[in-house]
C-alpha cells in the first residue's frame, strides 16, 4: 500500500480525498433525501421513504428481508436496486475495563477503528471521521498514517449502527457519540454534519445533539464554519500546549492558527445557555505538566465558557513520551479548580487493546494503534 505522509500546513484547508463511487448503491447510512430518490426511482409513494428511514435507523435492520411492513415484491425490487450492508466489523478487541475496540472494513477495503464504551447509565461510542489524518500531531499514532480519504456520512453512521447491533444495545439506551477516533472531523465537516442530521433525526436513532461532540486539533476555518449551523454537535478542542513555541512543535496546525487565533475563534463561537467548550489537554511528563503550564491553561480556559479534560498520556510504541505522576495530576487539578476552572481527569478506556486516546491507527490492513474516549472524574465548579 502506498505510504501517506502528513499533509503540509498549506493544504489543511483543502478538501481531503473522497472515496470512489460504489458500483451499486448501499442504502445503509443514506439520508432522507437519498432514500426519497431511491423510492421515486422504484415508482413507490412518498411514505415509503419514512418506512425505509425508520427501518434503517430506529430498528437498525441489517437486511431487506427484515422490512416485513413492505411487500415481498418491493423488498425484492429494493434488493435488486441497492445493497443494505453496514460496515463489517473485522476485529473486536475487548478490554479488561469493559470497552471494546472495533475495526471496520469499508466498501473499498479501507479500515477504520471505533470504540464501544458501556457505562452504568449510558453507552459512549468513539467514532472515526477519516481514514488517517492530515494534521500530523506528534503524540497521536493516527498522525503517522497521513490522510488517505474522508469517510462518507453513510460510513460514519454505519459505525454507530454496527457497534449498537454488535453489542445488542436496546433502542432506549442513552447514547453519547464522540468524534475522537481517526481523523480531524472539521476537515470532513460536510460529511460529519450530514451524519449528524441522520443520527439526530427523531424518526431514526433520535440521538440528542447535546450528546454528540466533535473534537478538533484547532482547524480555525472549520470552527468558524461549524459556528454557522443552527443545530450542531458540541465542540471540543485538543489543546495540549500552552505556548505557541511548544504547541507548534507537537501540533503543526498551530504554525498556521496560533493560540491567539484559536482563542479568538472560540470567543466568537455561539454557545447555548449552559453550554461550554471542552478543552482536552494531554499530560506529558516533563513536557506539558508543569505548574506554569497549568497557570497558562487556566488563563486560556477563562477566556470563554469552557471545561478542561486533563488526559494522562496513553503510551504507544515509538512515542518517546510518558504519563505524569498521579501527584502531579492532582496538583494540576487543584490549581485549575482554585482558578474557578471546571476540570476533569479523563481516564481513557481500552488502553490494553490500544483503544485509548491517541492509540488508533490502521494502515494496509496491519494494526498499529490510535484513539478513544473516557469517563471524566470532575473537580471544580459543578
Phi and psi in degrees as a GROMACS rama.xvg file:
@    title "Ramachandran Plot"
@    xaxis  label "Phi"
@    yaxis  label "Psi"
@TYPE xy
-62.8153  135.644  UNK-2
-77.4185  140.095  UNK-3
-116.089  133.362  UNK-4
-106.531  155.625  UNK-5
-56.9583  141.77  UNK-6
-67.2323  151.867  UNK-7
-77.2479  156.434  UNK-8
-57.6776  -20.8666  UNK-9
-76.2812  -14.7374  UNK-10
-121.881  17.3369  UNK-11
-64.9527  -29.5109  UNK-12
-89.575  3.63162  UNK-13
-86.7657  152.483  UNK-14
-61.6961  140.704  UNK-15
-75.1338  158.271  UNK-16
-57.7109  141.489  UNK-17
-98.3302  154.599  UNK-18
-70.6351  155.539  UNK-19
-69.7088  149.857  UNK-20
-60.0758  146.445  UNK-21
-71.9477  143.809  UNK-22
-65.2443  -29.1409  UNK-23
-135.391  130.155  UNK-24
-55.2085  144.133  UNK-25
-114.207  117.405  UNK-26
-70.9815  -23.2187  UNK-27
-64.5606  116.652  UNK-28
96.244  1.65285  UNK-29
-74.1111  152.54  UNK-30
-80.6459  171.499  UNK-31
-57.8113  -43.6203  UNK-32
-60.2188  -43.8832  UNK-33
-68.7014  -38.9712  UNK-34
-67.2475  -35.6032  UNK-35
-62.0018  -39.6164  UNK-36
-64.616  -38.4514  UNK-37
-64.1713  -43.6722  UNK-38
-62.1262  -44.5268  UNK-39
-63.1167  -39.2894  UNK-40
-63.283  -27.2505  UNK-41
-89.6429  -2.5141  UNK-42
71.8702  26.4419  UNK-43
-96.1766  157.631  UNK-44
-66.9816  158.504  UNK-45
-61.8985  -29.9714  UNK-46
-65.2015  -15.6774  UNK-47
-63.4085  -27.866  UNK-48
-60.0772  -45.9737  UNK-49
-63.3493  -39.5913  UNK-50
-62.904  -42.6613  UNK-51
-66.33  -43.3468  UNK-52
-61.6134  -46.904  UNK-53
-64.3214  -39.7206  UNK-54
-63.1655  -40.7594  UNK-55
-70.6594  -42.49  UNK-56
-110.833  -37.4794  UNK-57
-76.0076  -43.0225  UNK-58
-97.5087  -14.6828  UNK-59
56.0281  46.6843  UNK-60
-64.9133  147.239  UNK-61
-112.514  5.85462  UNK-62
-164.115  155.057  UNK-63
-63.1835  -25.9226  UNK-64
-66.3651  -17.749  UNK-65
-78.6092  -15.1295  UNK-66
-81.4517  67.2947  UNK-67
-71.4657  -13.899  UNK-68
-72.6015  -12.7741  UNK-69
-99.4044  151.011  UNK-70
-67.8643  157.292  UNK-71
-60.7635  -42.2415  UNK-72
-60.6301  -37.6883  UNK-73
-68.8872  -40.2507  UNK-74
-61.7391  -39.5661  UNK-75
-65.6174  -38.8455  UNK-76
-66.5859  -39.4267  UNK-77
-63.6883  -43.862  UNK-78
-63.9917  -32.8374  UNK-79
-70.5781  -35.2961  UNK-80
-86.5229  -34.0866  UNK-81
-147.221  145.303  UNK-82
-77.0181  164.365  UNK-83
-136.573  92.6036  UNK-84
-141.353  108.715  UNK-85
-71.9562  158.573  UNK-86
-52.1561  137.622  UNK-87
-81.5668  125.561  UNK-88
-80.0154  112.449  UNK-89
-97.3235  -11.3135  UNK-90
-154.822  136.322  UNK-91
-137.387  102.843  UNK-92
-103.479  113.761  UNK-93
-84.914  130.291  UNK-94
-88.6911  156.775  UNK-95
-64.4601  -21.5808  UNK-96
-88.7416  4.56927  UNK-97
101.245  -15.5004  UNK-98
-75.3934  156.65  UNK-99
-132.482  125.762  UNK-100
-92.5812  130.968  UNK-101
-115.289  144.231  UNK-102
-108.913  134.38  UNK-103
-114.76  129.763  UNK-104
-93.0151  127.308  UNK-105
-93.7083  172.761  UNK-106
-57.2412  -35.1296  UNK-107
-91.0125  9.36171  UNK-108
90.9159  -11.7723  UNK-109
-65.8776  158.915  UNK-110
-130.359  145.231  UNK-111
-131.889  170.589  UNK-112
-125.199  151.366  UNK-113
-145.153  164.483  UNK-114
-130.166  133.756  UNK-115
-103.264  123.123  UNK-116
-129.591  103.203  UNK-117
-84.9196  139.925  UNK-118
-125.722  177.628  UNK-119
-61.0481  -41.5714  UNK-120
-121.851  13.9112  UNK-121
-166.265  171.585  UNK-122
-127.757  134.589  UNK-123
-113.397  133.381  UNK-124
-115.078  130.174  UNK-125
-98.7898  124.382  UNK-126
-113.904  152.683  UNK-127
-96.9779  150.626  UNK-128
-118.242  -13.2221  UNK-129
-145.837  158.772  UNK-130
-86.6458  107.734  UNK-131
83.2754  -166.62  UNK-132
-159.976  142.143  UNK-133
-89.8261  -9.01248  UNK-134
-79.5885  -25.0545  UNK-135
69.8394  27.3019  UNK-136
-63.1159  131.341  UNK-137
-73.4244  -21.5528  UNK-138
-92.5998  -0.203171  UNK-139
-113.411  124.33  UNK-140
-63.6195  -29.8436  UNK-141
-62.062  -33.228  UNK-142
-60.0149  -20.8908  UNK-143
-68.3173  -22.9103  UNK-144
-75.9887  -29.3109  UNK-145
71.18  -175.092  UNK-146
-93.0942  130.979  UNK-147
-101.302  -56.7874  UNK-148
-168.557  165.903  UNK-149
-70.9952  155.118  UNK-150
-90.5354  146.652  UNK-151
-77.4917  165.077  UNK-152
-57.9017  -39.871  UNK-153
-62.6081  -39.1569  UNK-154
-70.1649  -31.5952  UNK-155
-69.637  -50.1873  UNK-156
-60.8345  -36.381  UNK-157
-60.3851  -35.1355  UNK-158
-60.7596  -41.5952  UNK-159
-63.5762  -52.6584  UNK-160
-63.7026  -41.3543  UNK-161
-61.9242  -42.7268  UNK-162
-71.018  -41.9159  UNK-163
-62.7226  -40.7934  UNK-164
-70.0008  -41.9047  UNK-165
-58.854  -39.3024  UNK-166
-96.4062  6.28839  UNK-167
52.6164  49.2363  UNK-168
-77.4886  123.554  UNK-169
-62.9844  148.557  UNK-170
-58.9043  -28.0806  UNK-171
-81.5372  -4.30773  UNK-172
-64.6984  137.534  UNK-173
-74.799  123.268  UNK-174
-120.643  130.15  UNK-175
-106.591  143.307  UNK-176
-121.124  135.632  UNK-177
-128.332  123.925  UNK-178
-85.8341  77.1569  UNK-179
-128.799  17.3095  UNK-180
-90.5616  -144.685  UNK-181
-67.8219  133.76  UNK-182
101.98  164.82  UNK-183
-101.254  106.414  UNK-184
-56.2578  -35.8283  UNK-185
-77.5143  -9.05637  UNK-186
-83.3119  -9.95904  UNK-187
-132.39  41.7675  UNK-188
-65.0624  -36.7094  UNK-189
-59.7944  -47.3112  UNK-190
-69.7181  -37.8892  UNK-191
-61.7681  -43.1882  UNK-192
-71.6797  -33.165  UNK-193
-63.8481  -41.9432  UNK-194
-62.8899  -40.92  UNK-195
-58.2294  -42.9  UNK-196
-63.9223  -40.6167  UNK-197
-65.9701  -44.9174  UNK-198
-66.5209  -29.9716  UNK-199
-98.4949  -1.1547  UNK-200
-60.5832  127.758  UNK-201
-65.1038  -18.2522  UNK-202
-93.9686  4.57804  UNK-203
-121.277  -122.867  UNK-204
-67.6582  -26.7826  UNK-205
56.5198  39.6958  UNK-206
-75.7452  147.235  UNK-207
-76.3361  131.3  UNK-208
-56.2059  -29.8034  UNK-209
-68.1049  -16.1566  UNK-210
-105.708  17.6084  UNK-211
-121.572  128.094  UNK-212
-129.267  133.003  UNK-213
-106.978  138.795  UNK-214
-112.529  128.465  UNK-215
-117.054  152.053  UNK-216
-80.0497  -8.20305  UNK-217
120.706  33.4324  UNK-218
-79.5393  92.046  UNK-219
-57.8934  -45.6702  UNK-220
-58.532  -33.9857  UNK-221
-68.9199  -39.4149  UNK-222
-60.8672  -44.5707  UNK-223
-64.8601  -37.3084  UNK-224
-70.2348  -41.7783  UNK-225
-59.3007  -35.0527  UNK-226
-63.3337  -19.2216  UNK-227
-82.646  -10.522  UNK-228
-84.1101  128.931  UNK-229
-66.7882  -37.7757  UNK-230
-117.418  120.777  UNK-231
-153.044  164.859  UNK-232
-74.9178  170.163  UNK-233
-72.4919  156.577  UNK-234
-113.085  134.24  UNK-235
-125.649  145.771  UNK-236
-117.082  127.073  UNK-237
-83.8395  96.594  UNK-238
-84.6879  -69.0211  UNK-239
67.2813  1.09235  UNK-240
-158.386  143.519  UNK-241
-111.995  1.23206  UNK-242
-128.508  148.581  UNK-243
-63.0209  -37.2401  UNK-244
-60.055  -46.616  UNK-245
-78.1224  -43.9777  UNK-246
-61.081  -33.9659  UNK-247
-67.0663  -27.2669  UNK-248
-71.99  -42.2959  UNK-249
-94.7901  -20.25  UNK-250
-133.5  94.3786  UNK-251
-55.5586  -23.1546  UNK-252
-58.3077  -28.0811  UNK-253
-68.6213  -17.9836  UNK-254
-71.5946  -20.301  UNK-255
-100.304  -46.4958  UNK-256
-123.394  99.9422  UNK-257
-78.4269  -175.641  UNK-258
-62.0788  -35.8434  UNK-259
-67.2051  -44.8061  UNK-260
-62.2412  -38.0706  UNK-261
-66.6307  -45.9545  UNK-262
-61.9734  -39.7357  UNK-263
-65.3274  -38.9075  UNK-264
-65.3682  -38.1896  UNK-265
-74.4246  -34.5827  UNK-266
-63.2223  -33.0613  UNK-267
-86.8601  -6.46012  UNK-268
-72.7624  126.376  UNK-269
-74.069  128.044  UNK-270
-119.653  144.21  UNK-271
-75.5071  166.758  UNK-272
-58.5255  125.947  UNK-273
84.6365  -8.11352  UNK-274
-79.7745  143.583  UNK-275
-135.006  151.349  UNK-276
-85.8076  133.543  UNK-277
-88.7655  129.108  UNK-278
-104.411  115.692  UNK-279
-95.7517  128.996  UNK-280
-133.773  108.771  UNK-281
-78.3342  127.843  UNK-282
-93.694  116.458  UNK-283
-113.104  123.239  UNK-284
-57.7075  126.693  UNK-285
73.8782  5.49771  UNK-286
-124.398  -53.3724  UNK-287
-123.867  12.4066  UNK-288
-113.431  20.6803  UNK-289
-76.1626  159.628  UNK-290
-65.7447  -30.7395  UNK-291
-66.2062  -39.1398  UNK-292
-57.5492  -42.3792  UNK-293
-61.4888  -41.518  UNK-294
-66.5196  -40.7758  UNK-295
-67.4874  -38.0391  UNK-296
-61.2302  -43.2692  UNK-297
-62.0492  -42.1333  UNK-298
-63.551  -40.0827  UNK-299
-65.364  -44.7508  UNK-300
-65.5461  -28.1298  UNK-301
-82.2972  -1.60734  UNK-302
-76.9365  -16.2119  UNK-303
-157.284  161.956  UNK-304
-59.0284  121.686  UNK-305
-154.399  168.224  UNK-306
-140.16  152.019  UNK-307
-113.307  130.725  UNK-308
-106.044  112.562  UNK-309
-85.1874  129.464  UNK-310
-123.068  99.0547  UNK-311
-55.2694  133.839  UNK-312
-55.5113  136.938  UNK-313
-99.8248  111.204  UNK-314
-61.8797  144.784  UNK-315
-142.11  155.074  UNK-316
-54.9543  128.021  UNK-317
84.4912  3.3661  UNK-318
-72.065  -37.0803  UNK-319
80.7663  1.15539  UNK-320
-108.181  156.327  UNK-321
-133.635  160.659  UNK-322
-78.7788  152.231  UNK-323
-74.7917  170.492  UNK-324
-71.486  157.801  UNK-325
-62.2101  -33.718  UNK-326
-62.489  -41.525  UNK-327
-69.4194  -38.936  UNK-328
-58.5733  -43.9723  UNK-329
-64.7029  -40.0459  UNK-330
-59.972  -44.1644  UNK-331
-67.5155  -37.2657  UNK-332
-60.0683  -47.2274  UNK-333
-62.9875  -40.2198  UNK-334
-62.1364  -46.7737  UNK-335
-67.0991  -43.755  UNK-336
-62.0702  -37.4569  UNK-337
-63.9921  -25.134  UNK-338
-96.4677  19.8586  UNK-339
62.4729  33.9292  UNK-340
-104.911  126.383  UNK-341
-70.2771  127.836  UNK-342
-134.253  140.987  UNK-343
-127.616  152.822  UNK-344
-104.992  117.68  UNK-345
-91.7589  108.214  UNK-346
-88.5503  96.7971  UNK-347
-63.9097  136.804  UNK-348
-95.9125  158.972  UNK-349
82.3889  18.5613  UNK-350
-62.855  -35.7267  UNK-351
-72.3658  -11.6851  UNK-352
-117.254  22.3036  UNK-353
54.4069  44.3016  UNK-354
-116.673  12.0893  UNK-355
-93.2658  175.844  UNK-356
-54.5295  127.721  UNK-357
84.8845  7.06243  UNK-358
-114.306  -2.09056  UNK-359
-90.2459  133.744  UNK-360
-161.318  143.871  UNK-361
-136.057  133.363  UNK-362
-153.815  125.096  UNK-363
59.486  27.8236  UNK-364
76.7243  0.474918  UNK-365
-103.256  128.121  UNK-366
-75.4312  135.721  UNK-367
-121.401  -90.3899  UNK-368
-165.741  174.628  UNK-369
174.806  -125.612  UNK-370
-126.649  156.168  UNK-371
-148.016  -136.228  UNK-372
-154.322  -172.031  UNK-373
-162.627  170.585  UNK-374
-92.4581  116.02  UNK-375
-74.1445  142.651  UNK-376
-110.498  105.947  UNK-377
-84.1057  143.377  UNK-378
-140.234  161.322  UNK-379
93.4509  -142.94  UNK-380
-70.0545  153.156  UNK-381
